[in-house]
Amino acid sequence: MVQGIPLLCGAAVRQWLPDLAKEFADPLNRISSAMLVGVVLLVLVMGLSLVLKAGPLPILAGVLMAAAALVAGHYLGGPDPLTRQTLAQATASRNAGLAIALMTLNFPAVAHEILVTIATYAVMTTIASKIYVRLHQKQLAKMNPPSDLAPGIEP
């Protein structure tokens, strides 16, 4: 419900009202980017102390899970580089929020202990995603160097 309904609504708007989707794409991207930065900062500020308490094994597990999710999303993203990047980030980042929601709703008595592991994963995913995006953007820049020519003019 939390993830599916917004995705279906966005897909429906893009399918049946493409002009409206194009008009709102840039403002919504700015808002979502600002919200992502806010959530990342919140996770880092609130979760970093929990991560440090977790010890090396949960941190290593978080790094490995984040890396596996990024790799899976990247290679399952098809030939389009932007789709690959988007799917990699979505694959890596969506699990922590859902896990936190499920734990706090269904297991409130043990939520604090498990929250340490989930926070570790969230922080490691955030760090791994930022590294991945930088590396991916550098790779794209090498493949598509900026041109000094006017748009639409081939060398």
KOLBA-356096 format. One record per atom (N, C-alpha, C): residue in one letter; atom name; y, z, x negated. Coordinates in nm, 3 decimals. Last residue first. Layout:
BEGIN
LOVEX   aa   at         y         z         x
LOVEX    A   CA         Y         Z         X
...
//
This chain:
BEGIN
LOVEX   aa   at         y         z         x
LOVEX    P    N     1.575    -3.508    -2.945
LOVEX    P   CA     1.611    -3.558    -3.078
LOVEX    P    C     1.542    -3.690    -3.108
LOVEX    E    N     1.687    -3.539    -2.602
LOVEX    E   CA     1.579    -3.521    -2.699
LOVEX    E    C     1.624    -3.571    -2.836
LOVEX    I    N     1.885    -3.375    -2.379
LOVEX    I   CA     1.886    -3.479    -2.483
LOVEX    I    C     1.779    -3.446    -2.584
LOVEX    G    N     1.886    -3.159    -2.209
LOVEX    G   CA     1.830    -3.283    -2.159
LOVEX    G    C     1.826    -3.395    -2.261
LOVEX    P    N     2.180    -3.006    -2.330
LOVEX    P   CA     2.057    -2.995    -2.250
LOVEX    P    C     2.014    -3.132    -2.199
LOVEX    A    N     2.282    -3.120    -2.657
LOVEX    A   CA     2.313    -3.091    -2.516
LOVEX    A    C     2.183    -3.084    -2.438
LOVEX    L    N     2.156    -2.967    -2.956
LOVEX    L   CA     2.183    -3.080    -2.871
LOVEX    L    C     2.214    -3.034    -2.729
LOVEX    D    N     2.067    -2.764    -3.105
LOVEX    D   CA     2.213    -2.778    -3.099
LOVEX    D    C     2.253    -2.894    -3.008
LOVEX    S    N     1.801    -2.557    -2.989
LOVEX    S   CA     1.852    -2.688    -3.025
LOVEX    S    C     2.003    -2.690    -3.013
LOVEX    P    N     1.586    -2.299    -3.105
LOVEX    P   CA     1.702    -2.340    -3.027
LOVEX    P    C     1.756    -2.473    -3.079
LOVEX    P    N     1.230    -2.360    -3.121
LOVEX    P   CA     1.356    -2.326    -3.185
LOVEX    P    C     1.473    -2.374    -3.104
LOVEX    N    N     0.957    -2.271    -3.005
LOVEX    N   CA     1.067    -2.342    -2.938
LOVEX    N    C     1.199    -2.306    -3.003
LOVEX    M    N     0.798    -2.126    -3.181
LOVEX    M   CA     0.742    -2.244    -3.116
LOVEX    M    C     0.851    -2.332    -3.055
LOVEX    K    N     0.965    -1.916    -3.252
LOVEX    K   CA     0.914    -2.006    -3.357
LOVEX    K    C     0.863    -2.136    -3.296
LOVEX    A    N     1.000    -1.796    -3.003
LOVEX    A   CA     1.116    -1.851    -3.072
LOVEX    A    C     1.074    -1.946    -3.183
LOVEX    L    N     0.741    -1.706    -2.952
LOVEX    L   CA     0.798    -1.810    -2.867
LOVEX    L    C     0.918    -1.876    -2.934
LOVEX    Q    N     0.724    -1.509    -3.151
LOVEX    Q   CA     0.631    -1.622    -3.153
LOVEX    Q    C     0.685    -1.737    -3.069
LOVEX    K    N     0.921    -1.333    -3.062
LOVEX    K   CA     0.935    -1.396    -3.193
LOVEX    K    C     0.846    -1.519    -3.202
LOVEX    Q    N     0.804    -1.256    -2.817
LOVEX    Q   CA     0.931    -1.328    -2.817
LOVEX    Q    C     0.956    -1.397    -2.950
LOVEX    H    N     0.577    -1.122    -2.915
LOVEX    H   CA     0.561    -1.240    -2.831
LOVEX    H    C     0.689    -1.322    -2.828
LOVEX    L    N     0.694    -0.906    -3.049
LOVEX    L   CA     0.610    -1.001    -3.122
LOVEX    L    C     0.595    -1.132    -3.044
LOVEX    R    N     0.828    -0.781    -2.832
LOVEX    R   CA     0.901    -0.828    -2.950
LOVEX    R    C     0.822    -0.932    -3.027
LOVEX    V    N     0.610    -0.724    -2.663
LOVEX    V   CA     0.716    -0.814    -2.618
LOVEX    V    C     0.796    -0.867    -2.737
LOVEX    Y    N     0.459    -0.543    -2.825
LOVEX    Y   CA     0.403    -0.670    -2.781
LOVEX    Y    C     0.513    -0.769    -2.742
LOVEX    I    N     0.638    -0.328    -2.843
LOVEX    I   CA     0.595    -0.398    -2.965
LOVEX    I    C     0.542    -0.537    -2.928
LOVEX    K    N     0.647    -0.257    -2.572
LOVEX    K   CA     0.770    -0.296    -2.642
LOVEX    K    C     0.737    -0.373    -2.769
LOVEX    S    N     0.380    -0.189    -2.529
LOVEX    S   CA     0.440    -0.301    -2.456
LOVEX    S    C     0.567    -0.350    -2.525
LOVEX    A    N     0.349     0.038    -2.692
LOVEX    A   CA     0.271    -0.084    -2.721
LOVEX    A    C     0.331    -0.206    -2.651
LOVEX    I    N     0.525     0.216    -2.557
LOVEX    I   CA     0.548     0.179    -2.697
LOVEX    I    C     0.475     0.048    -2.730
LOVEX    T    N     0.401     0.225    -2.304
LOVEX    T   CA     0.542     0.189    -2.319
LOVEX    T    C     0.570     0.141    -2.461
LOVEX    T    N     0.147     0.317    -2.371
LOVEX    T   CA     0.163     0.185    -2.311
LOVEX    T    C     0.307     0.137    -2.325
LOVEX    M    N     0.209     0.573    -2.462
LOVEX    M   CA     0.149     0.476    -2.555
LOVEX    M    C     0.162     0.334    -2.502
LOVEX    V    N     0.305     0.684    -2.222
LOVEX    V   CA     0.392     0.675    -2.339
LOVEX    V    C     0.338     0.571    -2.437
LOVEX    A    N     0.074     0.663    -2.059
LOVEX    A   CA     0.201     0.601    -2.019
LOVEX    A    C     0.295     0.583    -2.138
LOVEX    Y    N    -0.117     0.814    -2.202
LOVEX    Y   CA    -0.138     0.671    -2.180
LOVEX    Y    C    -0.006     0.602    -2.146
LOVEX    T    N     0.009     1.064    -2.182
LOVEX    T   CA    -0.019     1.005    -2.313
LOVEX    T    C    -0.038     0.855    -2.300
LOVEX    A    N     0.003     1.099    -1.907
LOVEX    A   CA     0.132     1.088    -1.974
LOVEX    A    C     0.116     1.027    -2.112
LOVEX    I    N    -0.275     1.122    -1.876
LOVEX    I   CA    -0.204     1.011    -1.813
LOVEX    I    C    -0.067     0.990    -1.878
LOVEX    T    N    -0.321     1.359    -2.018
LOVEX    T   CA    -0.386     1.234    -2.059
LOVEX    T    C    -0.313     1.113    -2.001
LOVEX    V    N    -0.164     1.536    -1.867
LOVEX    V   CA    -0.142     1.522    -2.012
LOVEX    V    C    -0.201     1.390    -2.060
LOVEX    L    N    -0.277     1.525    -1.614
LOVEX    L   CA    -0.145     1.467    -1.634
LOVEX    L    C    -0.113     1.448    -1.782
LOVEX    I    N    -0.496     1.683    -1.629
LOVEX    I   CA    -0.517     1.539    -1.636
LOVEX    I    C    -0.385     1.467    -1.659
LOVEX    E    N    -0.371     1.933    -1.605
LOVEX    E   CA    -0.454     1.902    -1.722
LOVEX    E    C    -0.473     1.751    -1.739
LOVEX    H    N    -0.240     1.908    -1.356
LOVEX    H   CA    -0.164     1.933    -1.478
LOVEX    H    C    -0.244     1.896    -1.603
LOVEX    A    N    -0.440     1.867    -1.160
LOVEX    A   CA    -0.345     1.760    -1.191
LOVEX    A    C    -0.273     1.782    -1.323
LOVEX    V    N    -0.616     2.041    -1.059
LOVEX    V   CA    -0.638     1.999    -1.198
LOVEX    V    C    -0.539     1.894    -1.243
LOVEX    A    N    -0.512     2.085    -0.803
LOVEX    A   CA    -0.549     2.200    -0.886
LOVEX    A    C    -0.568     2.162    -1.032
LOVEX    P    N    -0.472     1.838    -0.674
LOVEX    P   CA    -0.357     1.913    -0.722
LOVEX    P    C    -0.392     2.030    -0.814
LOVEX    F    N    -0.610     1.577    -0.625
LOVEX    F   CA    -0.661     1.687    -0.708
LOVEX    F    C    -0.547     1.772    -0.761
LOVEX    N    N    -0.473     1.393    -0.463
LOVEX    N   CA    -0.612     1.427    -0.434
LOVEX    N    C    -0.665     1.548    -0.510
LOVEX    L    N    -0.206     1.366    -0.548
LOVEX    L   CA    -0.237     1.373    -0.406
LOVEX    L    C    -0.377     1.428    -0.379
LOVEX    T    N    -0.217     1.360    -0.825
LOVEX    T   CA    -0.137     1.465    -0.761
LOVEX    T    C    -0.168     1.477    -0.613
LOVEX    M    N    -0.391     1.136    -0.864
LOVEX    M   CA    -0.425     1.271    -0.912
LOVEX    M    C    -0.348     1.379    -0.837
LOVEX    L    N    -0.254     0.916    -0.752
LOVEX    L   CA    -0.386     0.956    -0.702
LOVEX    L    C    -0.422     1.099    -0.742
LOVEX    A    N    -0.019     0.914    -0.910
LOVEX    A   CA    -0.012     0.930    -0.764
LOVEX    A    C    -0.145     0.978    -0.708
LOVEX    I    N    -0.128     0.871    -1.165
LOVEX    I   CA    -0.050     0.993    -1.138
LOVEX    I    C    -0.044     1.018    -0.987
LOVEX    A    N    -0.245     0.618    -1.127
LOVEX    A   CA    -0.328     0.734    -1.162
LOVEX    A    C    -0.255     0.865    -1.132
LOVEX    L    N    -0.019     0.460    -1.080
LOVEX    L   CA    -0.119     0.475    -0.976
LOVEX    L    C    -0.208     0.597    -1.002
LOVEX    G    N     0.104     0.484    -1.331
LOVEX    G   CA     0.171     0.528    -1.209
LOVEX    G    C     0.075     0.550    -1.095
LOVEX    A    N    -0.094     0.370    -1.502
LOVEX    A   CA    -0.048     0.508    -1.518
LOVEX    A    C     0.018     0.561    -1.390
LOVEX    N    N    -0.138     0.097    -1.434
LOVEX    N   CA    -0.242     0.197    -1.415
LOVEX    N    C    -0.191     0.341    -1.419
LOVEX    R    N     0.066    -0.080    -1.500
LOVEX    R   CA     0.047    -0.040    -1.361
LOVEX    R    C    -0.051     0.074    -1.342
LOVEX    S    N     0.086    -0.161    -1.769
LOVEX    S   CA     0.173    -0.056    -1.716
LOVEX    S    C     0.138    -0.006    -1.577
LOVEX    A    N    -0.097    -0.362    -1.840
LOVEX    A   CA    -0.090    -0.239    -1.918
LOVEX    A    C    -0.017    -0.127    -1.845
LOVEX    T    N    -0.049    -0.561    -1.650
LOVEX    T   CA    -0.184    -0.505    -1.665
LOVEX    T    C    -0.179    -0.371    -1.737
LOVEX    A    N     0.218    -0.619    -1.698
LOVEX    A   CA     0.178    -0.564    -1.569
LOVEX    A    C     0.041    -0.497    -1.578
LOVEX    Q    N     0.205    -0.726    -1.958
LOVEX    Q   CA     0.282    -0.603    -1.931
LOVEX    Q    C     0.240    -0.538    -1.800
LOVEX    A    N     0.040    -0.951    -1.909
LOVEX    A   CA     0.003    -0.849    -2.008
LOVEX    A    C     0.075    -0.719    -1.981
LOVEX    L    N     0.189    -1.093    -1.720
LOVEX    L   CA     0.059    -1.037    -1.683
LOVEX    L    C     0.014    -0.930    -1.780
LOVEX    T    N     0.415    -1.160    -1.879
LOVEX    T   CA     0.429    -1.081    -1.756
LOVEX    T    C     0.297    -1.016    -1.716
LOVEX    Q    N     0.298    -1.314    -2.082
LOVEX    Q   CA     0.371    -1.191    -2.114
LOVEX    Q    C     0.381    -1.101    -1.992
LOVEX    R    N     0.186    -1.526    -1.931
LOVEX    R   CA     0.102    -1.442    -2.017
LOVEX    R    C     0.170    -1.308    -2.046
LOVEX    T    N     0.414    -1.633    -1.818
LOVEX    T   CA     0.313    -1.575    -1.730
LOVEX    T    C     0.222    -1.483    -1.810
LOVEX    L    N     0.534    -1.728    -2.051
LOVEX    L   CA     0.601    -1.623    -1.973
LOVEX    L    C     0.505    -1.556    -1.875
LOVEX    P    N     0.349    -1.926    -2.142
LOVEX    P   CA     0.378    -1.806    -2.222
LOVEX    P    C     0.445    -1.693    -2.143
LOVEX    D    N     0.093    -2.073    -1.958
LOVEX    D   CA     0.238    -2.049    -1.960
LOVEX    D    C     0.268    -1.919    -2.034
LOVEX    P    N    -0.189    -2.077    -1.948
LOVEX    P   CA    -0.120    -2.145    -2.057
LOVEX    P    C     0.031    -2.115    -2.066
LOVEX    G    N    -0.321    -1.747    -1.857
LOVEX    G   CA    -0.311    -1.892    -1.849
LOVEX    G    C    -0.224    -1.950    -1.960
LOVEX    G    N    -0.368    -1.474    -1.878
LOVEX    G   CA    -0.243    -1.521    -1.817
LOVEX    G    C    -0.225    -1.670    -1.810
LOVEX    L    N    -0.570    -1.367    -2.017
LOVEX    L   CA    -0.603    -1.411    -1.882
LOVEX    L    C    -0.482    -1.471    -1.810
LOVEX    Y    N    -0.447    -1.290    -2.252
LOVEX    Y   CA    -0.543    -1.400    -2.256
LOVEX    Y    C    -0.589    -1.447    -2.119
LOVEX    H    N    -0.276    -1.083    -2.156
LOVEX    H   CA    -0.224    -1.197    -2.231
LOVEX    H    C    -0.320    -1.315    -2.225
LOVEX    G    N    -0.449    -0.898    -2.035
LOVEX    G   CA    -0.346    -0.965    -1.957
LOVEX    G    C    -0.294    -1.090    -2.025
LOVEX    A    N    -0.600    -0.824    -2.266
LOVEX    A   CA    -0.664    -0.883    -2.148
LOVEX    A    C    -0.562    -0.959    -2.063
LOVEX    V    N    -0.397    -0.715    -2.432
LOVEX    V   CA    -0.476    -0.832    -2.476
LOVEX    V    C    -0.540    -0.901    -2.356
LOVEX    L    N    -0.309    -0.500    -2.272
LOVEX    L   CA    -0.216    -0.605    -2.314
LOVEX    L    C    -0.291    -0.732    -2.355
LOVEX    A    N    -0.548    -0.351    -2.251
LOVEX    A   CA    -0.484    -0.404    -2.131
LOVEX    A    C    -0.387    -0.516    -2.165
LOVEX    A    N    -0.592    -0.286    -2.522
LOVEX    A   CA    -0.692    -0.364    -2.448
LOVEX    A    C    -0.631    -0.426    -2.322
LOVEX    A    N    -0.363    -0.130    -2.573
LOVEX    A   CA    -0.385    -0.255    -2.647
LOVEX    A    C    -0.484    -0.344    -2.573
LOVEX    A    N    -0.411     0.084    -2.399
LOVEX    A   CA    -0.291     0.002    -2.383
LOVEX    A    C    -0.308    -0.132    -2.452
LOVEX    M    N    -0.650     0.184    -2.508
LOVEX    M   CA    -0.647     0.136    -2.369
LOVEX    M    C    -0.527     0.045    -2.346
LOVEX    L    N    -0.561     0.256    -2.767
LOVEX    L   CA    -0.668     0.157    -2.750
LOVEX    L    C    -0.669     0.099    -2.609
LOVEX    V    N    -0.366     0.451    -2.705
LOVEX    V   CA    -0.329     0.331    -2.781
LOVEX    V    C    -0.433     0.221    -2.760
LOVEX    G    N    -0.525     0.641    -2.571
LOVEX    G   CA    -0.413     0.576    -2.504
LOVEX    G    C    -0.371     0.448    -2.573
LOVEX    A    N    -0.697     0.717    -2.780
LOVEX    A   CA    -0.752     0.655    -2.659
LOVEX    A    C    -0.642     0.581    -2.582
LOVEX    L    N    -0.510     0.835    -2.952
LOVEX    L   CA    -0.585     0.717    -2.995
LOVEX    L    C    -0.643     0.643    -2.874
LOVEX    I    N    -0.434     1.048    -2.786
LOVEX    I   CA    -0.334     0.950    -2.830
LOVEX    I    C    -0.403     0.822    -2.874
LOVEX    P    N    -0.673     1.190    -2.755
LOVEX    P   CA    -0.612     1.124    -2.638
LOVEX    P    C    -0.505     1.022    -2.678
LOVEX    L    N    -0.699     1.260    -3.042
LOVEX    L   CA    -0.799     1.181    -2.969
LOVEX    L    C    -0.741     1.116    -2.843
LOVEX    P    N    -0.475     1.422    -3.131
LOVEX    P   CA    -0.496     1.284    -3.180
LOVEX    P    C    -0.595     1.201    -3.097
LOVEX    G    N    -0.295     1.601    -2.866
LOVEX    G   CA    -0.375     1.589    -2.987
LOVEX    G    C    -0.408     1.444    -3.020
LOVEX    A    N    -0.133     1.690    -2.657
LOVEX    A   CA    -0.265     1.633    -2.628
LOVEX    A    C    -0.354     1.626    -2.751
LOVEX    K    N     0.119     1.762    -2.732
LOVEX    K   CA     0.023     1.870    -2.707
LOVEX    K    C    -0.120     1.817    -2.693
LOVEX    L    N     0.242     1.515    -2.739
LOVEX    L   CA     0.225     1.587    -2.865
LOVEX    L    C     0.126     1.703    -2.850
LOVEX    V    N     0.243     1.458    -2.466
LOVEX    V   CA     0.166     1.374    -2.558
LOVEX    V    C     0.140     1.449    -2.688
LOVEX    L    N     0.419     1.648    -2.368
LOVEX    L   CA     0.279     1.651    -2.325
LOVEX    L    C     0.191     1.571    -2.420
LOVEX    S    N     0.652     1.559    -2.491
LOVEX    S   CA     0.602     1.692    -2.525
LOVEX    S    C     0.455     1.706    -2.483
LOVEX    L    N     0.676     1.305    -2.368
LOVEX    L   CA     0.654     1.315    -2.511
LOVEX    L    C     0.601     1.453    -2.551
LOVEX    G    N     0.734     1.301    -2.095
LOVEX    G   CA     0.596     1.294    -2.137
LOVEX    G    C     0.572     1.316    -2.285
LOVEX    M    N     1.009     1.316    -2.061
LOVEX    M   CA     0.924     1.416    -1.997
LOVEX    M    C     0.782     1.417    -2.053
LOVEX    V    N     1.099     1.104    -2.228
LOVEX    V   CA     1.159     1.238    -2.235
LOVEX    V    C     1.065     1.343    -2.179
LOVEX    L    N     0.932     0.887    -2.153
LOVEX    L   CA     0.940     0.932    -2.292
LOVEX    L    C     0.994     1.074    -2.303
LOVEX    V    N     0.983     0.871    -1.878
LOVEX    V   CA     0.847     0.897    -1.926
LOVEX    V    C     0.850     0.949    -2.069
LOVEX    L    N     1.259     0.815    -1.887
LOVEX    L   CA     1.210     0.935    -1.819
LOVEX    L    C     1.070     0.971    -1.867
LOVEX    L    N     1.258     0.568    -2.021
LOVEX    L   CA     1.327     0.684    -2.080
LOVEX    L    C     1.278     0.814    -2.018
LOVEX    V    N     1.112     0.420    -1.831
LOVEX    V   CA     1.063     0.434    -1.969
LOVEX    V    C     1.128     0.554    -2.036
LOVEX    V    N     1.284     0.437    -1.611
LOVEX    V   CA     1.150     0.496    -1.603
LOVEX    V    C     1.093     0.518    -1.743
LOVEX    G    N     1.509     0.297    -1.713
LOVEX    G   CA     1.519     0.435    -1.667
LOVEX    G    C     1.384     0.505    -1.663
LOVEX    V    N     1.398     0.045    -1.760
LOVEX    V   CA     1.453     0.121    -1.873
LOVEX    V    C     1.464     0.269    -1.835
LOVEX    L    N     1.335    -0.020    -1.495
LOVEX    L   CA     1.229    -0.008    -1.594
LOVEX    L    C     1.277     0.073    -1.714
LOVEX    M    N     1.589    -0.035    -1.380
LOVEX    M   CA     1.496     0.067    -1.333
LOVEX    M    C     1.383     0.089    -1.434
LOVEX    A    N     1.687    -0.257    -1.520
LOVEX    A   CA     1.754    -0.127    -1.533
LOVEX    A    C     1.662    -0.014    -1.489
LOVEX    S    N     1.506    -0.450    -1.426
LOVEX    S   CA     1.513    -0.420    -1.569
LOVEX    S    C     1.579    -0.284    -1.592
LOVEX    S    N     1.568    -0.451    -1.154
LOVEX    S   CA     1.435    -0.407    -1.196
LOVEX    S    C     1.432    -0.376    -1.346
LOVEX    I    N     1.833    -0.547    -1.165
LOVEX    I   CA     1.804    -0.415    -1.108
LOVEX    I    C     1.669    -0.364    -1.157
LOVEX    R    N     1.790    -0.801    -1.278
LOVEX    R   CA     1.876    -0.702    -1.345
LOVEX    R    C     1.847    -0.560    -1.296
LOVEX    N    N     1.624    -0.915    -1.084
LOVEX    N   CA     1.575    -0.899    -1.220
LOVEX    N    C     1.658    -0.797    -1.297
LOVEX    L    N     1.803    -0.919    -0.868
LOVEX    L   CA     1.684    -0.833    -0.861
LOVEX    L    C     1.621    -0.813    -0.998
LOVEX    P    N     1.994    -1.110    -0.959
LOVEX    P   CA     2.031    -0.970    -0.934
LOVEX    P    C     1.911    -0.875    -0.929
LOVEX    D    N     1.812    -1.340    -0.988
LOVEX    D   CA     1.886    -1.283    -1.101
LOVEX    D    C     1.931    -1.139    -1.074
LOVEX    A    N     1.702    -1.379    -0.723
LOVEX    A   CA     1.618    -1.359    -0.841
LOVEX    A    C     1.694    -1.290    -0.955
LOVEX    F    N     1.848    -1.446    -0.501
LOVEX    F   CA     1.835    -1.305    -0.532
LOVEX    F    C     1.757    -1.277    -0.660
LOVEX    E    N     1.833    -1.726    -0.500
LOVEX    E   CA     1.964    -1.660    -0.494
LOVEX    E    C     1.956    -1.514    -0.538
LOVEX    K    N     1.559    -1.774    -0.492
LOVEX    K   CA     1.636    -1.815    -0.610
LOVEX    K    C     1.771    -1.743    -0.616
LOVEX    A    N     1.503    -1.674    -0.234
LOVEX    A   CA     1.438    -1.615    -0.352
LOVEX    A    C     1.515    -1.650    -0.478
LOVEX    L    N     1.650    -1.852    -0.077
LOVEX    L   CA     1.685    -1.710    -0.077
LOVEX    L    C     1.626    -1.640    -0.199
LOVEX    D    N     1.503    -2.083    -0.132
LOVEX    D   CA     1.646    -2.077    -0.167
LOVEX    D    C     1.694    -1.932    -0.173
LOVEX    P    N     1.244    -2.025    -0.032
LOVEX    P   CA     1.266    -2.040    -0.176
LOVEX    P    C     1.412    -2.034    -0.217
LOVEX    L    N     1.095    -1.892     0.190
LOVEX    L   CA     1.241    -1.894     0.177
LOVEX    L    C     1.279    -1.911     0.030
LOVEX    W    N     0.820    -1.908     0.163
LOVEX    W   CA     0.881    -1.960     0.285
LOVEX    W    C     1.033    -1.965     0.280
LOVEX    Q    N     0.756    -1.817    -0.103
LOVEX    Q   CA     0.687    -1.930    -0.041
LOVEX    Q    C     0.768    -1.992     0.072
LOVEX    R    N     0.923    -1.599    -0.151
LOVEX    R   CA     0.926    -1.713    -0.243
LOVEX    R    C     0.861    -1.837    -0.181
LOVEX    V    N     0.844    -1.434     0.062
LOVEX    V   CA     0.983    -1.482     0.053
LOVEX    V    C     0.991    -1.604    -0.038
LOVEX    A    N     0.575    -1.392    -0.012
LOVEX    A   CA     0.608    -1.456     0.115
LOVEX    A    C     0.750    -1.512     0.112
LOVEX    A    N     0.601    -1.256    -0.255
LOVEX    A   CA     0.533    -1.386    -0.252
LOVEX    A    C     0.567    -1.462    -0.125
LOVEX    G    N     0.730    -1.022    -0.161
LOVEX    G   CA     0.795    -1.110    -0.259
LOVEX    G    C     0.734    -1.249    -0.261
LOVEX    C    N     0.528    -0.921     0.007
LOVEX    C   CA     0.660    -0.955     0.062
LOVEX    C    C     0.734    -1.051    -0.032
LOVEX    L    N     0.322    -0.874    -0.178
LOVEX    L   CA     0.303    -0.971    -0.070
LOVEX    L    C     0.436    -1.014    -0.009
LOVEX    L    N     0.445    -0.675    -0.336
LOVEX    L   CA     0.403    -0.803    -0.395
LOVEX    L    C     0.384    -0.910    -0.289
LOVEX    P    N     0.487    -0.466    -0.148
LOVEX    P   CA     0.600    -0.533    -0.212
LOVEX    P    C     0.564    -0.667    -0.276
LOVEX    I    N     0.204    -0.422    -0.078
LOVEX    I   CA     0.303    -0.466     0.021
LOVEX    I    C     0.426    -0.529    -0.046
LOVEX    G    N     0.074    -0.335    -0.321
LOVEX    G   CA     0.039    -0.459    -0.252
LOVEX    G    C     0.146    -0.510    -0.158
LOVEX    Q    N     0.169    -0.085    -0.404
LOVEX    Q   CA     0.186    -0.202    -0.490
LOVEX    Q    C     0.165    -0.333    -0.414
LOVEX    V    N     0.127     0.087    -0.187
LOVEX    V   CA     0.248     0.102    -0.269
LOVEX    V    C     0.273    -0.023    -0.353
LOVEX    M    N    -0.120     0.000    -0.083
LOVEX    M   CA     0.000     0.000     0.000
LOVEX    M    C     0.126     0.000    -0.087
//
